[in-house]
Amino acid sequence: MNTLTRTKKDGQESRLMSGFLNAIEKAGNRLPEPALIFFYFLLAVMGLSAVLSMVEFDIVNPVTQQSVQINNLLSAEALTSTLANMVTTFTGFAPLGIVLVAMLGVGVAESSGFINVALKKMLRVTPKKLLTPMLIFVAMFSHVAADAGYVLVIPLGAIIFMSAGRHPLVGIAAAFSGVSGGFAANMVPTGNDALLQGFTQAAAQLLDSTYTVNTLCNLFFGIASSIVITLVGWWVTERIVEPRVSKMTLDGDFKHDEDMSHVSAQESRAFNIAGVVMILSLVALAAAAWPQSSMLRSPDGSLTAYSAPIMKSIVPLIFLIFIIPGIVFGFASRRFKTGKDVINSMNDSMSKMGSYMVMAFFCAMFIKAFSDSNIGTLVALAGADGLKAMALPGEATIIGMIVLTAVVNLLIGSASAKWGLLSPIMVPMLMAVGISPELTQAAFRIGDSSTNIITPLMVFFPLVVVYCQRYVKGAGVGTLVSMMMPYSIAFFVTWSLFLLAWWGLGMPLGVAAPYTWSAG
């Protein structure tokens, strides 16, 4: 018996949506693993380079002022170089070290329970009227702990909403919209900033070998976006989602989840101690950076210049900011008893990165081949010529970038996998028509976030369906997608317009982040 109360119109919409999702799922299931995608692309680039190397092109690189020539990667010299440099190609892959170092610190803070208790405390002290926006905001803040939001904030959101007399699936929807739909928005830097920056800089250097991208290039826009997404998510939750979801009958077994919001006295005391240590650490950092003669500043005294040691230390600072209070909390709460427990938490964090490291290997090889072949430069400049001929305004080009990413995201859920494929083409292409890599990255992040919550191919989507089934047994993929579709549409439209407005007003995207680029 169907446990969901719905109108006839709702049923028709559900059937149409199910048909659409079935088609997407069928197409997506035919795709190989991301690592294999990069491997196949590597083979394709090598083969294509051999063919195109025999063709003369009249496209001129605006930086070198020379005609683009494709290099044959299947030549004896190129193959020898590929084998000789394979190890350094992998170890020199910029996103790899950045992500692993950041996750070592965050992993300790997460394993010790410091992050979990912090999120619980933030939600528990929130007035009921502000429950929805605070849940969405905290869900976005959980990005600093990688996947912690999926395993903690989403189920916790259901419990807190139910304790407030609201439908638990509304809490799941609101939390999911912040964790996944608002993935590009945050008040503080996260490992994702460093991850995408590595891809963006590598792609930009296909056209301009000296170009550097600051890790915090989207920070200011991300901070403003977190406010916008919180407000939009709040409106969608209470005006669109809750009236419909509240009709669903609760018939699941969810009593065993009631203790998830509990914080013991010992955990609370440990959190207070760790919180003080964290604040003192930030104060010490600020004091060290404050003097004009500080070693953390660039030679000209700037804190935000790319050459400033503090800017080059963003990832190590993320590591320290999380590992120090994580260790303090672990010992104070007795979760950690010896130094071995700290090391084990790091080991556990790294064990979860195995699939990423495999993907990173093939991605590094693909990007290196793509760069060496000059195919990326050729495609980018040819595409730029086409864009110039179309004479589209920059705003239309950026919207097109957002749409492209949103569509690709329906089939390839990994942000790093998508950007690894798209950035070598899109970043140089848009640079050639005067759009900066930083702006292109911001557009990518909007498209990547907006459709995360409606694709069953996103790795945590099945887990969220299970959360729903704890409360409504008949809930399935279609149920979750129907809940999240309003968020996806609202985020896509509002966020895109917000980026255009932010750009039009000349507001800074982030640190050292121009909107335009020229070969000049």
Disulfide bonds with the S-S distance in Angstrom:
none
